[in-house]
Amino acid sequence: MTTTTHRPGMGGRGRDLRQLIGPSAARIGAALSLCTLLVACAGTGGGAGGDAPLLNSDADSTTAAPGAGLPFAQIATTCGVQAASLGTAVVSDAGYTVYDTNPAQVTPRTHYVDGFGDGCLRQFTAALVLLGPPATHETQRYATESRSDPYSPTDQAYEAIKGAFCRVPSGQPCGARLAALSQRTVFVTAYPSFSESNDWAEFLLHEGVVAGAGREQRS
C-alpha cells in the first residue's frame, strides 16, 4: 500500500479530519440495523440502481479470515462473518456501514464494512474511523493552500471517478452531479489512535468496490 506524506485531513490536507467532521456528521448509529441480525444481509448491495463502478483497484484483493487482526492500513475481503461477530454499527453513509467489533476499546481493533457488490465484507484495523463525503474531500483538496500538495492514491482515484461521472477536468469540483456521485461514493479514514496522529489510512469506496487505498503521513 502506498505511503504519501501530507498534512492531516481528508486526502491529507488541512485540519485533522477528526476536527473537521465532528461527531454530528459522523452519525454514530444507536442500534444495529436489521441486516446486522441476519447473516445473509451482511455485505450485500452493489451500485445504486445497479450502476457499474467507474474505477476498481486491487487494494482489497487479499482475503482474510474473520477477526484476522490485519496490519494497520491494510484492507481485505472477508466473507462468512457471523452476525454476532460484527460488533456494533457505528457509522453509515452512501450505502456502506462500518461495524466496530469492540466500541468500548480505544486501541486498534478489527472493523468491518458492508455494502459491497460481491456480498462480502471488507476488514481493516483501526482505533478510530470516520466517513467523509466527496463534498468534504473537494473542500479540502481544492482549497488554495492545498493545490500544490501531491496527490495521494485516493486523490488520484477520486479524480478518475469524478472526471468520468461529472465530466469536469482534474482539479475542478464535480459541480451539479456531486449529490448523485455521493449516493454511493465515500472516503473512509482510519486512525491508529484516538489522540493526535501523524499517520492514517484512507479508503475510497465507490459503487460497491474499493476504488482506491493509501496510507498517509503528516509532513
Residue, then its C-alpha position, 0 to 999 in steps of 0.5 A: m500500500t502506498t505511503t504519501t506524506h501530507r498534512p492531516g485531513m481528508g486526502g491529507r490536507g488541512r485540519d485533522l479530519r477528526q476536527l473537521i467532521g465532528p461527531s454530528a456528521a459522523r452519525i454514530g448509529a444507536a442500534l444495529s440495523l436489521c441486516t446486522l441480525l441476519v447473516a445473509c444481509a451482511g455485505t450485500g448491495g452493489g451500485a445504486g440502481g445497479d450502476a457499474p463502478l467507474l474505477n476498481s483497484d486491487a487494494d482489497s484483493t487479499t482475503a482474510a479470515p474473520g477477526a484476522g487482526l490485519p496490519f494497520a492500513q491494510i484492507a481485505t475481503t472477508c466473507g462468512v462473518q457471523a452476525a454476532s461477530l460484527g460488533t456494533a454499527v457505528v457509522s453509515d453513509a452512501g450505502y456502506t456501514v462500518y461495524d466496530t467489533n469492540p466500541a468500548q476499546v480505544t486501541p486498534r481493533t478489527h472493523y468491518v464494512d458492508g455494502f459491497g457488490d460481491g456480498c462480502l465484507r471488507q476488514f481493516t484495523a483501526a482505533l478510530v474511523l470516520l466517513g467523509p463525503p466527496a463534498t468534504h474531500e473537494t473542500q479540502r483538496y481544492a482549497t488554495e493552500s492545498r493545490s500544490d500538495p501531491y496527490s495521494p492514491t485516493d486523490q488520484a482515484y477520486e479524480a478518475i471517478k469524478g472526471a468520468f461521472c461529472r465530466v469536469p477536468s482534474g482539479q475542478p469540483c464535480g459541480a451539479r452531479l456531486a449529490a448523485l456521485s455521493q449516493r454511493t461514493v465515500f472516503v473512509t479514514a482510519y486512525p491508529s489512535f484516538s489522540e493526535s496522529n501523524d499517520w492514517a489510512e484512507f479508503l475510497l469506496h465507490e459503487g460497491v468496490v474499493a476504488g482506491a487505498g493509501r496510507e498517509q503521513r503528516s509532513 
